[in-house]
């Protein structure tokens, strides 16, 4: 099921299939007859539509966020993030079956994938209401790099994707909501509020299963997190941090502030 999503190129078809398969998984769990986990051979990179054109991050055009064109570009970037998030959550289901995990691990990531699918549909709906669509603008080609770097390391994947990248979404989304509120774009505000509320859970899933594996292997969670982020994450952890929402998701300041301070010190 996870592999089928990863091999579906069209964004809307991917999101629809993701939601359908997530519902199938959930109904099997509720019926007391859960589907077998099985094994998969996921692609190194998920299938992608012909558009958007994927560019090096340095080559993606920058637009003023306060302008209508800038707000559409921002929504397009969010849609691209959500599409990648669908694949990231199904990829963690498919790629790490050699590591024995409780059924709840799969429950969490399938639920997260279904939510990311809804987010993609919400944001693309806002784009279409503005006369645009997903694929109308170039997008960031580096979104899958974290998955490629951690394809052989489940703990590294949990540290970098939900606990760093998705946690960053908790930091930046409030300002995005304020920007669209100022523009009077209630549909965009509504979509971003849904994303903001549900992303807390996705970061929390990452923290929960990271701590679970640390306990299994008798590792110190904070020190292990710092080592994995330094190994796999390319770029600085940039303040300001949304400490309230990060704490709600199980990320205390001692996990991320030392990394940001160390990066700042080494940069000087």
Protein Blocks (a to p, Z undefined) as FASTA:
>chain_A
ZZmmmmpmblklmmmmmmmmmmmmmmmmmnopacdfbjadddfbdcddfbdcdddfklpc
cddfkbmklmmmmmmmmmmmmmmmmmmmmmmmmmmmmpccdfklmmmmmmmmmmmmmmmm
mmmmmmmmnopaehjaccdfklmmmmmmmmmomklmmmmmmmmmmmmmmmmmmmmmmmmm
mnopaklmmmmmmmmmmmmmmmmmmmmmmmmmmmmnopafklmmmmmmmmmmgcdddddd
dfklmmmnopafklmmmmmmmmmmmmZZ
